[in-house]
Amino acid sequence: MSRGNKPLPFYENVEIIDIGSEGKAIAKVDGIVVFTTHVIPGDIVDLQVIKKREKYQEAKVVKIKTDSPDRIPAFCEHFEVCGGCKWQYLPYEKQLFYKQKQVYDQLKRIGKVTLPELMSIKGSDNSTFYRNKLEFTFSNRRWLTLEEVRSGNQFEDMNVLGFHVQGMFDKVLNVNKCWLQPDPSNAIRNSVKDYAIANNFAFYDLRNKTGFLRNLIIRSTSTGEWMVIVNFFSEDVEKREALLNFLVNKFPEITSLQYVINEKGNDTITDQNIHVFKGRDHIIEEMEGLNFIIGPKSFYQTNSPQAYELYKVARDFASLTGKEVVYDLYTGTGTIACFVAANASKVIGIEYVPEAIADANINAENNGIANTSFFAGDMKDILTKDFIAENGHPDVIITDPPRAGMHDDVIGAILFAAPERIVYVSCNPATQARDIGLLSHSYEVTKVQPVDMFPHTHHVENVVLLERLPEDKIVII
């Protein structure tokens, strides 16, 4: 392999020494950091460099010469091609070790703030079948195995319902069994695919944007309820009703069967009209005696038991006595707001998605919670001086932003509001670290609790408690 006229390096018998951000494996060759994938610390490998930068290189593994003593067999037949559960060959206790290390490294290196000793990461009791939501893609161009490609044959069975192959928008892997969501998730997906093929339904063409069947979303709750959403690219009433009635008859456990006709360029349905075909327009999740409705557009943590652990940490860090005004930023359907309401004087929830706020109000009403108020809109536009004056000065702010973290204006509004405590829940410790750095002139980190929501991936949730510094130690910038 070459870069221009200059060949890129090939390294033999290199030991993998660590795992870094985004789950990349790390080696060092002549003092240069080399990032690669699909290997773990202790593996001895041959590496072909594919990108060369001033301070680091990226390489692909050509051959594993010696297995790490920690390496275990992957349990899923789709491992590595699917790209979802990249750490199946790493024992779960080692996964937790590297996730905790990732949190520390990113907070320390990016946030550049003084940290207390991190609490031990909370592992998931279930490392398989832990997700409550999966989305599958219909495609008329299934991913061919290496053996199929080498055969030179032409294949007629190209329709597929599964996951996108990593890095290829138009290639979809046929999934026989996914280990992420419990039954009957696999049965529903496979039955829909078989029915569609048997009845000559057109699977979506991702390049030419044609076809009939586009996506399948399956959601579940710990209470045993199931939501299935079929995303059609075009309308054909006879075929649509035939497929949906097939699901009704074959899977009576589906409590919410919905569909959407999405003719636009991307797969998102948050801006689409979703129609109920059978059952309710929502499913119900339960947590500590509280019931939460989950609609087709609602965000809810995808590992329900670990969501409970996460929210207990947030409530504990908030140290509520019943007298506090709490602001819950990025409240979603009001799960955290309702969860802490019994321990607070008043909870104000703010969220961008109007449908989520509608669900939040219903959740509060259904649970008899009278001390919550919810507002829909852009966080940086709502969280103003006038809003704070009208709704009360927050004693505690709980914030659970998306992966991109908080907008600078939101951080400015938090600094203006000057709560005594900030509980920052994050699915991305890197952006969390950046935001904490911006808050560090007025706050110090006093507690850090990682929580693993996604076994066999590098992703990790993290909860940080920031407490306001004494007035004489606050730096005005």
PyMOL commands that set and color helices and strands:
alter all, ss='L'
color gray80, all
select helices_A, chain A and resi 21-23+92-111+146-151+185-198+237-250+304-318+335-341+354-366+379-382+385-391+408-417+429-439+471-473
alter helices_A, ss='H'
color red, helices_A
select strands_A, chain A and resi 2-3+6-7+10-15+18-19+25-29+32-36+44-52+56-66+133-139+160-164+172-174+213-220+226-232+254-261+274-279+283-287+290-294+325-329+346-351+372-376+396-399+421-426+443-451+461-468
alter strands_A, ss='S'
color yellow, strands_A
deselect
rebuild
show_as cartoon
